[in-house]
Amino acid sequence: VNRVRAFGDHHHYTVQEVQALMGEARRQGIDHLVVTEKDAVKLRGVLNSYEEIGERIIVCCTRFRVEGMDDLWQRVLALFPEQRRRIKTTSNKK
């Protein structure tokens, strides 16, 4: 990783922003930009318009697993007793 550039959540990327990022990368000898899956979706319109930009984007796919999910779920439900009652009622109906 040569440089990190962060944008706010729900940011709508413009062609000008992406071109500026690519220009900055090119000047620093960087061939590709790495983005999250979420950002790749938001960049789709820009990438469809400028194929050469899309060829220089690498999408980083991330996954996580929570060990002890049942325990975590019980702790979350304990914080919201009213919701817990609704969930129990709903899950017991067949």
N, C-alpha and C positions, 0 to 999 in steps of 0.2 A: 504494500500500500504506500503510495507516494504522497497522497493528499486526501483529506476527507472534506467533503462539502455537505452540509446538512441543510435541509429545507424543512419547514414546518409540516405538521401532519395535515393532510388534505390539500397540499399545495398543488396548484394547477400549473404545470410546466408550460412555458411558451417556447416557440421555435427559437426566439432570440436567446433565451437562457441556455438552451441545449447547445446552440451554436457557440455561445460564449464559453461554456464548459469544454466543448470539444476543441475550441481554439486554444484555450489555456492548456489543456492536456497536450495538444500537439506541440506547443512551444516548449513544454517541459519534457518532451520525448516520450510521452505516455501514449500507448497505442489504443487502450480500451478503457471504458468506464464500467464500473461494477455497480449495479443497482439491485434493490430488493424486488421481489415478485410484485409487491404492491406498487412500487414506483414504475415497474415495467408496464403494468396495466395503464397507469396514468400517462405514461409516455407514448402509448400506442398511436395516438393521433399524430404526434410529431414524427414518430418513426415511420409511419405509413407515408408521410409526405417526403421524407428525406431518407432514402434507402441507405445512402453512404453512412449516415449516423447510426442506423440500426445495426449495421455490420460491425460497429465498434463498441457495442453495448454487450456486457456480460451480465446475465441475470443470476443473482445469488439466491438459491432456494434454501430456506431454513425450516427446520422442524424441531419441535421439542416434545419431550415426554415428561409427565409429572409422575414421579414415583409416589406411591401412597395416595393415589387419587381418591379412593374411598374416604380416607381420613380427612383429606382436604375438603371434600364435598360436605362431609358431616360438620366440619368447622364453619364452613360458609353458611350452611343451612341454620346452624345454631345462632348466627347473627341476625337471622330473619325468621323468627318463630312463626309469624303469620304465613309466610311463603311456604315454610316447611309443612304446615298443616294442609295447605292447598296441594302441594306436591304429593304428599302421602295419599290424600283423598283421590287425586287424579290417577296416581299409579296403581291404586288398589281396585279401581273400576276396570272391568273387562268387558 
